[in-house]
């Protein structure tokens, strides 16, 4: 197996050096296009054909996408032809194998070994129908990426992929769930260019960075290039791979066809960049978590009286996560990402809402957990901090959310009185009501997975929150800071 840099690095380099978001699909089809191949076609002819396409377009593409089925139909020799074709791609250009694999356990592991170790691909398309079990073996390969089928380009896709309650079609659930399976360098999505509205919604949820989208359907399937690019590009004119097969590989002049497509894409990219205005988008993992929290009732909108007696148009009850193991894992992953760059010996969960969350984070991060008591025990050891620790150790404090920071500061005082050092506080949601400032004034750094502003913007974009409700919450947040 040849050594290769990671997929995202190769893709980024190819996009920049070739000024291209065009991906050429390698779909050798001697049965539909017999005039392009010797008769009868042999597997060796597929290799020669592929090399000719690659040689003609290597400076015009960001990626190649061989379709495994067109090679596998020739049996063992076809599989070897696929391996040779992938090996013929220049090392600086990534290869995305279109195989749509999806199975569990040892079967998925075997598929992953074939794709990455035997064939030498950089990325692969996968089906999410069996859940994370089907994808995890592929993610175990460092530097490789998976493109999760989200909304495909075929005519009958809507019958399955738009199924679900109003405002929550299946393809959105797939996006939100799969975004938690790995980082943006590992997880990308397939969304058909024939579905510009779905493509636009996926881009809204993914935001302006992170996960890439593969948008098949331009050319023979009838997708509109301009509509797809307007819907799927980031504000910076990137984030979208446009795969085209037949209209390039079976053109009279494949190089000229590829150049024309690349240039058309670039003109649209320039238009998108010129029209872009600064905006704040959540990452795919944050958007997924926000929507899941809303579904679970952890984020509610209406008229609420808080413990302080203040009236609020929004109420957060993150304790409800304890009733949803999947949501709790998702939240724990968000905490773990924030904790990775921090230096600490143990976690310390603030009672009581954060105790369940802290346990989940401790398991996900594989870090020991302690917690300060709200009151000293009048029996037994009389400890004010539960769990084993050594005086002088540093703890990262885990809380569910922060408002003014008062409860966190009280917990920190208890931890410090027991001889522990505190530098960092990690929360899921910053309500933006003075917490970061108050903690900073006391000498502590706050790390929040999301702010209330981000929550409101995400739910508004997803159609979960009306413009009137959004305005009311934003007004409340602004006034609460004064």
Buried (B, 14 or more C-beta within 10 A) or exposed (E): EEEBBBBBBBBBBBBEEBBBBBBBBBBBBBEEBEEBBEEEBBBBBBBBBBBEBBEBBBBBBBBBBBBBEBBBEBEEBBBBBBBBBBBBBEEBBBBBBBBBBBBBEEBBBEBBBBBBEBBBBBBBBBBBEBEBEBBBBBBEBEBBBBBBBBBBBEEEBBEEBBEEEEEBBBBBBBBBBBBBBBBBBBBBBBBBBBBBEBBBBBBBBBBBBBBBBBBBBBBEBEBBBEBBBBBBBBBEBBBBBBBBBBBBBBBEEBBEBBBBBBEBBBEBBEBBBEEBEEEEBBBBBBBBBBBBBBBBEBBEBEEBEEEEEEEBBBBBBBBBBBEBEEBBBBBBBBBBBBBEEEEBBBBBBBBEBBBBBBBBBBBBBEBBBBBBBEEEEEEEEEEBBBBEBEEEBBBBBBBBBBBBBEBBBEBBEBBEEBEBEBBBBBBBBBBBBBBBEBBEEEEBBBBBBBBBBBBBBBBBBBEBBEEEBBBBBBEBBEEBEE
